[in-house]
Every structure is written in structure tokens, then in C-alpha cells.
Amino acid sequence: MTKILNHITTVLVVLIVILAIMLVGFRLIGFDTYVVLSGSMEPAHKTGSLIYARDTDPQTLEVGDVITFQLAGSETIVTHRVINITDGAAGKEFTTKGDANAEADSQPVPASSVIGKVAFSIPYMGYVANYIQNPPGLYFAAGVGVILIVLMFLTDALIEEDKKAKKKAKKINQENEKGERANEKE
């Protein structure tokens, strides 16, 4: 029983560590994460994907790059593909378009609005990220964490108890063997 519990706990801890790396770890090495909320970039980046964008010098961007940017005068973040680059009054401007959209975006994106270039995405991971960042998913994630901690302590306690029981059984066996040898000599 303790071995099964130990294996289950180990698998759950590994899964949570992988999830933490995917949601937080990449931020530590310079990536920002965004959830794809619409189908405008399908099939390249499906709705519900978690996009990883890295801060990039806009001067290095090329036609075909997928960029994440902030819409002018808004807090809205968009991820679309660069289809044209021009030199505007304020510097480089990028014409963007969602892969699934029929037409280009109406406003060019100034270089100052570019957040980063998309490096990769993980399908459906955005649903998980959104879920655990907001109640009730936040409470669920916290509960799973508490349960894992309890399972780890419980597993350790059961393993210790098992070791003590085996040690006691071994001692009893040794005493029984000594008693049997003594009886054989008589």
C-alpha cells in the first residue's frame, strides 16, 4: 500500500512541477505567456493555447513573424502575423493579420506597441492557466497542493511504520530461532 501511495504522490509531484515550469518557469528566462482567446490565428495557434512570447527588438522582425502587441489606446493584447513592414513617422510599423482572418488588421502596429515575438505555444494549456489563475480553479490548485503535502507526510509516516514493523518482525524471528536451537540442544 505504501509503495502505491508513494508512486502516486511521485507522479503527481512530477506533473505539478512540469505544470509550474510551463506556467511560471519560462517567465524566469524571459518569456511572457498569453492565452489565445479567439480563433484568429488558427490553425497555427488554436483557441485555448498558451503562447510564449519573448521580448524582441522590433528592428529585427520580419514578414511572417508572429508578434504579440498591445492595441493603441487599449489594454487589449493581440497576437497576429506580420504581413508587411513600413517606415512610418514614428519608426517601423507592422501590418498584421490573423491567419484565419480574411483581411489585414485595420491599424498598423507601431514598433513601440510590440511586446514580443512568439517563440512557441502549447495547445489547450491556456485553458489550464486561466482556470488555475481564477477562482474556483485557484482554490482547486491550492487544495491539490495541500493534499499532496499531506500525502507526502502520510507516505513518509507509513514507510517509517513499515520499517519499524519489519525490524520488530526480524527481531522476533531471531529470538524464535534462538529458542528453537536451545530446544534442539536439550
C-alpha positions as protocol buffer text, in pm:
chain_id: "A"
residue {
  index: 1
  type: MET
  ca { x: 0 y: 0 z: 0 }
}
residue {
  index: 2
  type: THR
  ca { x: 278 y: 243 z: 90 }
}
residue {
  index: 3
  type: LYS
  ca { x: 458 y: 175 z: -238 }
}
residue {
  index: 4
  type: ILE
  ca { x: 144 y: 252 z: -440 }
}
residue {
  index: 5
  type: LEU
  ca { x: 82 y: 570 z: -240 }
}
residue {
  index: 6
  type: ASN
  ca { x: 446 y: 667 z: -284 }
}
residue {
  index: 7
  type: HIS
  ca { x: 428 y: 615 z: -663 }
}
residue {
  index: 8
  type: ILE
  ca { x: 103 y: 813 z: -692 }
}
residue {
  index: 9
  type: THR
  ca { x: 250 y: 1100 z: -491 }
}
residue {
  index: 10
  type: THR
  ca { x: 567 y: 1100 z: -701 }
}
residue {
  index: 11
  type: VAL
  ca { x: 371 y: 1110 z: -1028 }
}
residue {
  index: 12
  type: LEU
  ca { x: 151 y: 1394 z: -900 }
}
residue {
  index: 13
  type: VAL
  ca { x: 453 y: 1594 z: -784 }
}
residue {
  index: 14
  type: VAL
  ca { x: 625 y: 1547 z: -1122 }
}
residue {
  index: 15
  type: LEU
  ca { x: 310 y: 1660 z: -1305 }
}
residue {
  index: 16
  type: ILE
  ca { x: 277 y: 1968 z: -1086 }
}
residue {
  index: 17
  type: VAL
  ca { x: 645 y: 2056 z: -1134 }
}
residue {
  index: 18
  type: ILE
  ca { x: 603 y: 2027 z: -1513 }
}
residue {
  index: 19
  type: LEU
  ca { x: 291 y: 2243 z: -1497 }
}
residue {
  index: 20
  type: ALA
  ca { x: 471 y: 2501 z: -1282 }
}
residue {
  index: 21
  type: ILE
  ca { x: 761 y: 2514 z: -1527 }
}
residue {
  index: 22
  type: MET
  ca { x: 521 y: 2564 z: -1818 }
}
residue {
  index: 23
  type: LEU
  ca { x: 325 y: 2837 z: -1638 }
}
residue {
  index: 24
  type: VAL
  ca { x: 594 y: 3014 z: -1435 }
}
residue {
  index: 25
  type: GLY
  ca { x: 938 y: 2875 z: -1514 }
}
residue {
  index: 26
  type: PHE
  ca { x: 957 y: 3014 z: -1865 }
}
residue {
  index: 27
  type: ARG
  ca { x: 885 y: 3361 z: -1727 }
}
residue {
  index: 28
  type: LEU
  ca { x: 1208 y: 3337 z: -1531 }
}
residue {
  index: 29
  type: ILE
  ca { x: 1405 y: 3304 z: -1854 }
}
residue {
  index: 30
  type: GLY
  ca { x: 1240 y: 3596 z: -2033 }
}
residue {
  index: 31
  type: PHE
  ca { x: 916 y: 3467 z: -2182 }
}
residue {
  index: 32
  type: ASP
  ca { x: 575 y: 3624 z: -2130 }
}
residue {
  index: 33
  type: THR
  ca { x: 271 y: 3400 z: -2153 }
}
residue {
  index: 34
  type: TYR
  ca { x: -62 y: 3481 z: -2312 }
}
residue {
  index: 35
  type: VAL
  ca { x: -377 y: 3278 z: -2366 }
}
residue {
  index: 36
  type: VAL
  ca { x: -526 y: 3263 z: -2715 }
}
residue {
  index: 37
  type: LEU
  ca { x: -887 y: 3372 z: -2670 }
}
residue {
  index: 38
  type: SER
  ca { x: -1007 y: 3369 z: -3031 }
}
residue {
  index: 39
  type: GLY
  ca { x: -962 y: 3160 z: -3343 }
}
residue {
  index: 40
  type: SER
  ca { x: -794 y: 3437 z: -3546 }
}
residue {
  index: 41
  type: MET
  ca { x: -458 y: 3256 z: -3550 }
}
residue {
  index: 42
  type: GLU
  ca { x: -583 y: 2906 z: -3624 }
}
residue {
  index: 43
  type: PRO
  ca { x: -453 y: 2659 z: -3724 }
}
residue {
  index: 44
  type: ALA
  ca { x: -106 y: 2778 z: -3611 }
}
residue {
  index: 45
  type: HIS
  ca { x: -223 y: 2879 z: -3261 }
}
residue {
  index: 46
  type: LYS
  ca { x: -557 y: 2729 z: -3163 }
}
residue {
  index: 47
  type: THR
  ca { x: -805 y: 2887 z: -2924 }
}
residue {
  index: 48
  type: GLY
  ca { x: -703 y: 2794 z: -2569 }
}
residue {
  index: 49
  type: SER
  ca { x: -332 y: 2767 z: -2650 }
}
residue {
  index: 50
  type: LEU
  ca { x: -75 y: 2921 z: -2419 }
}
residue {
  index: 51
  type: ILE
  ca { x: 158 y: 3143 z: -2623 }
}
residue {
  index: 52
  type: TYR
  ca { x: 514 y: 3213 z: -2515 }
}
residue {
  index: 53
  type: ALA
  ca { x: 644 y: 3547 z: -2645 }
}
residue {
  index: 54
  type: ARG
  ca { x: 995 y: 3679 z: -2591 }
}
residue {
  index: 55
  type: ASP
  ca { x: 1088 y: 4047 z: -2582 }
}
residue {
  index: 56
  type: THR
  ca { x: 1236 y: 4124 z: -2924 }
}
residue {
  index: 57
  type: ASP
  ca { x: 1392 y: 4429 z: -3083 }
}
residue {
  index: 58
  type: PRO
  ca { x: 1125 y: 4538 z: -3334 }
}
residue {
  index: 59
  type: GLN
  ca { x: 1404 y: 4624 z: -3581 }
}
residue {
  index: 60
  type: THR
  ca { x: 1479 y: 4252 z: -3616 }
}
residue {
  index: 61
  type: LEU
  ca { x: 1122 y: 4148 z: -3701 }
}
residue {
  index: 62
  type: GLU
  ca { x: 1047 y: 4018 z: -4049 }
}
residue {
  index: 63
  type: VAL
  ca { x: 741 y: 3949 z: -4259 }
}
residue {
  index: 64
  type: GLY
  ca { x: 600 y: 3613 z: -4146 }
}
residue {
  index: 65
  type: ASP
  ca { x: 691 y: 3655 z: -3778 }
}
residue {
  index: 66
  type: VAL
  ca { x: 409 y: 3615 z: -3527 }
}
residue {
  index: 67
  type: ILE
  ca { x: 410 y: 3902 z: -3279 }
}
residue {
  index: 68
  type: THR
  ca { x: 223 y: 3990 z: -2964 }
}
residue {
  index: 69
  type: PHE
  ca { x: 133 y: 4357 z: -2931 }
}
residue {
  index: 70
  type: GLN
  ca { x: -88 y: 4597 z: -2743 }
}
residue {
  index: 71
  type: LEU
  ca { x: -361 y: 4772 z: -2937 }
}
residue {
  index: 72
  type: ALA
  ca { x: -317 y: 5151 z: -2945 }
}
residue {
  index: 73
  type: GLY
  ca { x: -519 y: 5327 z: -2675 }
}
residue {
  index: 74
  type: SER
  ca { x: -629 y: 4997 z: -2521 }
}
residue {
  index: 75
  type: GLU
  ca { x: -518 y: 4732 z: -2275 }
}
residue {
  index: 76
  type: THR
  ca { x: -605 y: 4461 z: -2527 }
}
residue {
  index: 77
  type: ILE
  ca { x: -321 y: 4227 z: -2621 }
}
residue {
  index: 78
  type: VAL
  ca { x: -327 y: 4068 z: -2968 }
}
residue {
  index: 79
  type: THR
  ca { x: -113 y: 3804 z: -3137 }
}
residue {
  index: 80
  type: HIS
  ca { x: -107 y: 3817 z: -3518 }
}
residue {
  index: 81
  type: ARG
  ca { x: 132 y: 3755 z: -3805 }
}
residue {
  index: 82
  type: VAL
  ca { x: 335 y: 4037 z: -3966 }
}
residue {
  index: 83
  type: ILE
  ca { x: 239 y: 4063 z: -4334 }
}
residue {
  index: 84
  type: ASN
  ca { x: 408 y: 4394 z: -4418 }
}
residue {
  index: 85
  type: ILE
  ca { x: 665 y: 4631 z: -4268 }
}
residue {
  index: 86
  type: THR
  ca { x: 681 y: 5003 z: -4346 }
}
residue {
  index: 87
  type: ASP
  ca { x: 868 y: 5305 z: -4216 }
}
residue {
  index: 88
  type: GLY
  ca { x: 619 y: 5542 z: -4059 }
}
residue {
  index: 89
  type: ALA
  ca { x: 655 y: 5884 z: -3897 }
}
residue {
  index: 90
  type: ALA
  ca { x: 738 y: 5724 z: -3559 }
}
residue {
  index: 91
  type: GLY
  ca { x: 960 y: 5447 z: -3700 }
}
residue {
  index: 92
  type: LYS
  ca { x: 880 y: 5097 z: -3816 }
}
residue {
  index: 93
  type: GLU
  ca { x: 515 y: 4998 z: -3842 }
}
residue {
  index: 94
  type: PHE
  ca { x: 385 y: 4646 z: -3887 }
}
residue {
  index: 95
  type: THR
  ca { x: 77 y: 4544 z: -4080 }
}
residue {
  index: 96
  type: THR
  ca { x: -61 y: 4235 z: -3911 }
}
residue {
  index: 97
  type: LYS
  ca { x: -326 y: 3977 z: -3985 }
}
residue {
  index: 98
  type: GLY
  ca { x: -468 y: 3677 z: -3808 }
}
residue {
  index: 99
  type: ASP
  ca { x: -402 y: 3359 z: -4008 }
}
residue {
  index: 100
  type: ALA
  ca { x: -774 y: 3277 z: -4009 }
}
residue {
  index: 101
  type: ASN
  ca { x: -886 y: 3633 z: -4088 }
}
residue {
  index: 102
  type: ALA
  ca { x: -977 y: 3732 z: -4443 }
}
residue {
  index: 103
  type: GLU
  ca { x: -833 y: 4083 z: -4415 }
}
residue {
  index: 104
  type: ALA
  ca { x: -538 y: 4256 z: -4250 }
}
residue {
  index: 105
  type: ASP
  ca { x: -587 y: 4442 z: -3922 }
}
residue {
  index: 106
  type: SER
  ca { x: -717 y: 4797 z: -3979 }
}
residue {
  index: 107
  type: GLN
  ca { x: -442 y: 4978 z: -3790 }
}
residue {
  index: 108
  type: PRO
  ca { x: -68 y: 4928 z: -3835 }
}
residue {
  index: 109
  type: VAL
  ca { x: 124 y: 4835 z: -3520 }
}
residue {
  index: 110
  type: PRO
  ca { x: 394 y: 5085 z: -3421 }
}
residue {
  index: 111
  type: ALA
  ca { x: 723 y: 4934 z: -3303 }
}
residue {
  index: 112
  type: SER
  ca { x: 659 y: 5080 z: -2957 }
}
residue {
  index: 113
  type: SER
  ca { x: 347 y: 4861 z: -2919 }
}
residue {
  index: 114
  type: VAL
  ca { x: 527 y: 4533 z: -2991 }
}
residue {
  index: 115
  type: ILE
  ca { x: 553 y: 4321 z: -2676 }
}
residue {
  index: 116
  type: GLY
  ca { x: 746 y: 4035 z: -2830 }
}
residue {
  index: 117
  type: LYS
  ca { x: 786 y: 3770 z: -3092 }
}
residue {
  index: 118
  type: VAL
  ca { x: 606 y: 3440 z: -3038 }
}
residue {
  index: 119
  type: ALA
  ca { x: 854 y: 3157 z: -2983 }
}
residue {
  index: 120
  type: PHE
  ca { x: 609 y: 2869 z: -2937 }
}
residue {
  index: 121
  type: SER
  ca { x: 271 y: 2774 z: -2799 }
}
residue {
  index: 122
  type: ILE
  ca { x: 123 y: 2479 z: -2615 }
}
residue {
  index: 123
  type: PRO
  ca { x: -228 y: 2380 z: -2728 }
}
residue {
  index: 124
  type: TYR
  ca { x: -501 y: 2381 z: -2460 }
}
residue {
  index: 125
  type: MET
  ca { x: -258 y: 2487 z: -2185 }
}
residue {
  index: 126
  type: GLY
  ca { x: -421 y: 2832 z: -2185 }
}
residue {
  index: 127
  type: TYR
  ca { x: -741 y: 2677 z: -2053 }
}
residue {
  index: 128
  type: VAL
  ca { x: -544 y: 2534 z: -1761 }
}
residue {
  index: 129
  type: ALA
  ca { x: -365 y: 2866 z: -1699 }
}
residue {
  index: 130
  type: ASN
  ca { x: -691 y: 3061 z: -1698 }
}
residue {
  index: 131
  type: TYR
  ca { x: -857 y: 2804 z: -1473 }
}
residue {
  index: 132
  type: ILE
  ca { x: -594 y: 2799 z: -1200 }
}
residue {
  index: 133
  type: GLN
  ca { x: -543 y: 3177 z: -1204 }
}
residue {
  index: 134
  type: ASN
  ca { x: -907 y: 3250 z: -1115 }
}
residue {
  index: 135
  type: PRO
  ca { x: -1150 y: 3113 z: -857 }
}
residue {
  index: 136
  type: PRO
  ca { x: -1264 y: 2834 z: -830 }
}
residue {
  index: 137
  type: GLY
  ca { x: -956 y: 2695 z: -1009 }
}
residue {
  index: 138
  type: LEU
  ca { x: -727 y: 2884 z: -773 }
}
residue {
  index: 139
  type: TYR
  ca { x: -893 y: 2712 z: -478 }
}
residue {
  index: 140
  type: PHE
  ca { x: -872 y: 2377 z: -654 }
}
residue {
  index: 141
  type: ALA
  ca { x: -498 y: 2422 z: -721 }
}
residue {
  index: 142
  type: ALA
  ca { x: -438 y: 2524 z: -359 }
}
residue {
  index: 143
  type: GLY
  ca { x: -638 y: 2221 z: -241 }
}
residue {
  index: 144
  type: VAL
  ca { x: -436 y: 1986 z: -462 }
}
residue {
  index: 145
  type: GLY
  ca { x: -117 y: 2136 z: -317 }
}
residue {
  index: 146
  type: VAL
  ca { x: -236 y: 2078 z: 39 }
}
residue {
  index: 147
  type: ILE
  ca { x: -343 y: 1721 z: -43 }
}
residue {
  index: 148
  type: LEU
  ca { x: -1 y: 1650 z: -197 }
}
residue {
  index: 149
  type: ILE
  ca { x: 176 y: 1778 z: 113 }
}
residue {
  index: 150
  type: VAL
  ca { x: -46 y: 1561 z: 335 }
}
residue {
  index: 151
  type: LEU
  ca { x: 13 y: 1259 z: 109 }
}
residue {
  index: 152
  type: MET
  ca { x: 389 y: 1312 z: 125 }
}
residue {
  index: 153
  type: PHE
  ca { x: 386 y: 1323 z: 506 }
}
residue {
  index: 154
  type: LEU
  ca { x: 145 y: 1029 z: 522 }
}
residue {
  index: 155
  type: THR
  ca { x: 363 y: 825 z: 287 }
}
residue {
  index: 156
  type: ASP
  ca { x: 673 y: 902 z: 495 }
}
residue {
  index: 157
  type: ALA
  ca { x: 490 y: 806 z: 815 }
}
residue {
  index: 158
  type: LEU
  ca { x: 365 y: 481 z: 663 }
}
residue {
  index: 159
  type: ILE
  ca { x: 713 y: 393 z: 534 }
}
residue {
  index: 160
  type: GLU
  ca { x: 859 y: 458 z: 882 }
}
residue {
  index: 161
  type: GLU
  ca { x: 588 y: 243 z: 1041 }
}
residue {
  index: 162
  type: ASP
  ca { x: 655 y: -34 z: 788 }
}
residue {
  index: 163
  type: LYS
  ca { x: 1029 y: -24 z: 865 }
}
residue {
  index: 164
  type: LYS
  ca { x: 961 y: -47 z: 1239 }
}
residue {
  index: 165
  type: ALA
  ca { x: 723 y: -341 z: 1187 }
}
residue {
  index: 166
  type: LYS
  ca { x: 980 y: -524 z: 971 }
}
residue {
  index: 167
  type: LYS
  ca { x: 1254 y: -460 z: 1227 }
}
residue {
  index: 168
  type: LYS
  ca { x: 1028 y: -591 z: 1505 }
}
residue {
  index: 169
  type: ALA
  ca { x: 934 y: -899 z: 1300 }
}
residue {
  index: 170
  type: LYS
  ca { x: 1302 y: -966 z: 1227 }
}
residue {
  index: 171
  type: LYS
  ca { x: 1386 y: -939 z: 1597 }
}
residue {
  index: 172
  type: ILE
  ca { x: 1102 y: -1180 z: 1687 }
}
residue {
  index: 173
  type: ASN
  ca { x: 1220 y: -1427 z: 1419 }
}
residue {
  index: 174
  type: GLN
  ca { x: 1575 y: -1412 z: 1554 }
}
residue {
  index: 175
  type: GLU
  ca { x: 1451 y: -1474 z: 1911 }
}
residue {
  index: 176
  type: ASN
  ca { x: 1235 y: -1764 z: 1789 }
}
residue {
  index: 177
  type: GLU
  ca { x: 1533 y: -1917 z: 1606 }
}
residue {
  index: 178
  type: LYS
  ca { x: 1745 y: -1890 z: 1923 }
}
residue {
  index: 179
  type: GLY
  ca { x: 1468 y: -2054 z: 2124 }
}
residue {
  index: 180
  type: GLU
  ca { x: 1433 y: -2338 z: 1872 }
}
residue {
  index: 181
  type: ARG
  ca { x: 1811 y: -2401 z: 1876 }
}
residue {
  index: 182
  type: ALA
  ca { x: 1807 y: -2411 z: 2255 }
}
residue {
  index: 183
  type: ASN
  ca { x: 1521 y: -2664 z: 2250 }
}
residue {
  index: 184
  type: GLU
  ca { x: 1708 y: -2881 z: 1994 }
}
residue {
  index: 185
  type: LYS
  ca { x: 2012 y: -2900 z: 2223 }
}
residue {
  index: 186
  type: GLU
  ca { x: 1808 y: -3024 z: 2517 }
}
